[in-house]
Amino acid sequence: MITVNPDGKIMVRRCLVTLRPFRLFVLGIGFFTLCFLMTSLGGQFSARRLGDSPFTIRTEVPGGSESRGALRKMSDLLELMVKRMDMLARLENSSELHRTASVAHLAADRLTPGAGLIERIQAIAQNVSDIAVKVDQILRHSLILHSKVSEGRRDQCEAPSDPKFPDCSGKVEWMRARWTSDPCYAFFGVDGTECSFLIYLSEVEWFCPPLPWRNQTASRRAPKALPKVQAVFRSNLSHLLELMGSGKESLIFMKKRTRRFTAQWTKAAKHLAQKLGDARRDQKQILVHIGFLTEESGDVFSPRVLKGGPLGEMVQWADILAALYVLGHSLRITVSLKELQSNLGVPPGRGNCPLTVPLPFDLIYTDYHGLQQMKQHMGLSFKKYRCRIRVIDTFGTEPAYNHEEYATLHGYRTNWGYWNLNPKQFMTMFPHTPDNSFMGFVSEELNETEKQLIKDSKASNMAVVYGKEASIWKGKEKFLAILNKYMEIHGTVYYESQRPPEVPAFVKNHGLLPQPEFQQLLRKAKLFIGFGFPYEGPAPLEAIANGCIFLQSRFSPPHSSLNHEFFRGKPTSREVFSQHPYAENFIGKPHVWTVDYNNSEEFEAAIKAIMNTQVDPYLPYEYTCTGMLERIHAYIQHQDFCVGPSPVPSGAHTSQSPFVLAPNATHLEWAQNISSVAGAWPPTHSLRAWLAAPGRACTDACLDHGLVCEPSFFPYLNSQDAFLKLQVPCDSTEWEMHHLYPAFAHPGQECYLQKEPLLFSCAGASTKYQRLCPCRDFLKGQVALCQGCL
């Protein structure tokens, strides 16, 4: 143990009390000085930092004199502190001369660090003084430079009168008045000066010509393209399940479905890989934004997943994600607006400015809700990149509703239309609108052993009603009573505690069943019966695939947006003649029976006939995993809407027509001695052109001949030559904007050609016109693809 005299204890105590706080104080002063220096210097040069926009041109450096004065004051303060500390040290030393040598030695050891700190503070004070001088010199030089630059450019920051940029002056005026209306303009460097307006309008937007004194190479340098990677088929879907996320009942449902179909997707990928051989497929960067699941759109589906709500949209989205992933493409999946903005590169603000970076995605799959969100937040970039968007659209969008100007002038404008997209960018659940692309979904495909087991276990008198919500059963007592005479009726109606009163007591209600259990119920049943709603869902195809006969009602008159509340406001005039038109037209008897439910005798006769009808499980090829993979692969490889629509001829026909009249003189065909148009898809050699009867739509006219209407062929027919080859007597030929053209008018013998490419339409009819219709062949079980399309 070390012992010291009382005076020594006092000295040690005083050193501990005074010197350690003193050290902390000095260190604090030093740290504060360093922070002040960094803040002051950073503030002066913030306008020249790399992170700031290069668009801002400042004519002064604000705060320069204040910062120089503050630096001088800091230097003076440090010098004053050093002087006072030196005086205190001298007084301390003189008062301790009488102490013993040992105590003096101990005191010297304690005081030595204090002397070193004083020297350090003196050095800091000198450095601050030196820095203040250098900052003063730099700021003076900067002010001189800015003044010269601003004097040289002031005359160059006036809105130019350039006929190539007619909107420039008007946009500058708008910016003067409204540039503070959205923070995104300041984000891009707009500060209220004329120069910042012109730089923004010429380099961020494109309304003004480039300014000659700007470094155009730096401002317009295109980002380096990523190296192309070949797409490789995937069989493990675990990473896709991670990408899909969690937290919503809808996402949980979709992930369960994806897991259940993994084996079938893997088998389909192997099959398509063999069919394509060594054909190269570039991997696409794809953003999938499911807009209807975002909180901003209301997300009305997720809360209803476990309460019998509609699942059709989630079934389709789950299958789209699986198909894109299995094909080997790179996916980014978003179900919130914040995620969408982050992935697109949306600048902070209210959505009036373009994206901060070029769009990093080759394709974007979304729905109408997502489309609206993109338009609100992408600014002018939406118009630039909308050709890359694919819209999942259950009921379809016809060209007359899609063209904004035409829809507004002719009464086709709805809440869901007028996007001015290529109609093929809309992708439907069923192939009911050839103007759009058929996306579809998948149903479970059974092997031969499973099919035989189903046939052996089928009940001859068991029916399952199509309808999970009690409201669908309301008013159907009459039909159910007739059906109950011949079959045992089962339901899957959702309820929480009490049995829904709409469901009769003789119905065995299982409540809402998980999808696997519902499939097992269908495998036992003989009949799957619909009561008119919901329209065009996936359940009837699942029932037919599990060996059921589907019975549905015929609508007379047909339901449409003109006479039925459900379709009102949808961007289509399509008439629906039954609950499930695809099942009626593409499958038909014996798997699908369509009868008039208002006729009790016809309804009862159908029940009796169905009981004596035997069917095997059946699934159309286009609703298998292989069929969907083929279809989406073909779309990704061949559909390019960024090239622009085919040009409409401006006058007379060309010297050599590509068409010849068929031997039976009923239609036109592509001449065999003329090759197909390079890059055209579908290939033009599959084109067949017919003149439809008055009042007949091209969709129906092509089906009458076992073909499908192909709207991409319209530009080749849109000429007087096509009418001449069909021996149509045109007294006059006019170019107009109308969704029924090209067409031959009665009376008057007038031929009309289409003026607007976006209005070429397979849909639509009028008794006044005979429409000129482009048709093509299609693969068996794959109506979306022609025989040479894959």
Steps between C-alpha positions, in 0.01 A plus 500: 500500500637841403488769766537878460479794738183707539628767264562233239146372542370849451707539182383168357141581585527842335657353187225241472234761544641766274711339232262227381204732448744738342610236254141420415428867456794547265411191300142626476619836373720327242216276381261795483755693295541212255121463455467874450771498235341209309155659516624840392712371213234249393238773496709726278563232239167316514400652169802336337472154661463199273184396676324826418340560165727654237203695368518775766702810408569730795609859453611542860627293786268583790641514849862541391580808710318361804698176489834684464413715802399195701831330422692808619294513821571132564874560456491802737305302758753215498791745536329670797445160665866411457614828661273457803599137547868597483442766771322244723785254454758761609301589812467132584874440463601799719269395785647151517878590531517420875390136452742210538690355205300181498175686502631736232598201291151356536345833415722537194386160378139610535551840340698385197194393296340838564800672348477272193132582455577870512751453219240309301243775545757752380559287193122475437466875532776552243338248264162668533662831419673352194179336381307825541748673267478220242118492512493875451718464190290217355171680557630818339617300196165318484303825506710640216455181295123489558459861403686442173300187418166659581583807290596275208186281524232744601417575140496128414223412749207626296236269355610436138265526204564164338229351275616153602406581860171692471401441862823633654394858574165386638669250729741766625203723583339209684821437695523865604156483652491141628849367566439502874181292463699175516822441699627278219601808297733617775632145525611530137668835565230751412550808721279764340758633252446502124808287447376227735164495316666457161748242621220295657275528193781397265683235701247345737196555280522559126293810426795735433813466286834425668684809618822545297716585801401185690716189504267285291725195515485493880129576531379262228741210540297182469543246779710202411279214387508190716645193330232268368453182696339192356178389669514152649193299599456463878352209690554614861242764593613564858660835412179609326308433821742731683457769235122486541526616861244447775267680738188494284247217475502545124876440482470196728235358266717565194806337659301190596378470144853537362631228730218267398579541129881483526527147358280589203698817424822298510359242259375776267840671499670178387242452226539854364880483521494191277266669253712818475829313474807724501312822419652789695276684743624822658419544867268797552496731798134497604311701760170351618284753683168360627313826540173365638686364805644840599356682799458811282254314274306370799612134478143375528603146402734400783243531784252289297731210414387307806136609467407367158612801299606474135831327443522513120739796486733345760495167316608675180769713666649198679525317167647801318773531763575128480514502119733801481728351765509151347588654161817631664438874514612735778201612709432785740159477671326793672167525681538850647530847355820567694667192348385605154646849536829363626537250215408751231724779631221750568638838621365650824193711441153472353575307182535780244866431413655216301685213662845566643654215299418316175244227560695191607229255387435352155139418590250599769197283577227678694123555511278804457566614858874475449473674164330796666765511775780503242341783308466705819863457604709461184434842344605517134685173541164321492445605140858408414491152653136397476581278200670263748188457714272195485161543668328194648138573409238236583218615272699667222532853357376574151680754275205740493528537880880508499549799267455808717391750236269259321347370823429855616342608170287189445379412850738210574683665789484306828691498828721218373581592140665778293866397555614520136690174531531243227190286569722190501662631818181406687510133602180313580401197706316336208544539121179695453652820355750441215588872507673417829754231585374185669697443824288237677585287804548129567294215639626175645587246232432135587690199379323192364507318833340795679237531229403135539477531878265796461278310258481206738411714802243730336156522662222487240268732692718760670500870407716787626371857471733768362475780757684560828305812598148465638368783279549283190244249636230760557192443283619163367259285700309389189808364322629336816166328561507347151863397535430349844257251344787334313824582683654549838602866515821625663607857566816677615343818636697700753346560842635592844257357757152449354398329179417758229120521461535522119624140491209250521503236774526212249839633381807355668716805560869432567585860570799662333747226407875524442588449135623137532181396683287681243681305225418174678133599517498567125658161431203328663228717344314434175378856443637848561216749463519877463224751576614780267768655721796539533586556136793328330680362805754219518278258699302355202826402326623337821172308528518378139866401554382287795237317296190712575241614251443876520141625473447874453227745406455665162442876509226647287555781426879469538662694783721798415604843621184637340248300706670347803637670810796266541645589158409868513813714483721220369686596180324248277173462310535121489174312537506205740251231398565270799669493837816355346525570124838326464359176641200529267689587180840331536400184694125442459313170531527248652712682761300826497125542480345845455123525549228757567442497876176691453361192327444241775433221253826562311689520828355170630560326167864604513536352850360167383727494194808583704433210739523263205811662350849370570803727457872474561696772677592762240730803507566720192870504415522881530410469871776252579835616638667411171243696300539809715881481487488479120272799476691730734832397344367595156373837625830589667704396197286661229278777636679837484270799533784752529568478127174684433190404300535404138472806277167556330541547124445860393341440166463251221601137517853385423609380158516135606224385730581225752147358468337262259135401475441147626399240238140501625499883473372543858802651674855628463819309580864605528664431165736199510759676283528786752691437820361595839572847632828492692447522875122468478339283766286307442663425160303662219478181294228381742272792402155436350269796429121483480231759439255450786124512458325824601465524878765234558812565711836377380527283811192304393575510126836327551352242738239418235789376284682315779754778541570779748521872434855638505510880550874529422412416136266798456772737367567267205131500405449870552523596133280540197678207341344255748150611400590475131636147541175399673311655205327755722373798296627812679344815352718700739766436766533703819751496786335550839548419868247229586530169685301312232731594212612376249147431383261519204191716562143429396340678332729731305769256385760686705822345630648630826859452612638536852683822586607410857700175554395468866138467388545183294245277670369145463206596723206711391231475237237707321232408249625793291841342438661190360827484685827389339631239744851352541495139622763236574528134590585379850657204674266231625423582862705821487288771340747777584770360269493438127652184354826679425507723808703300748 
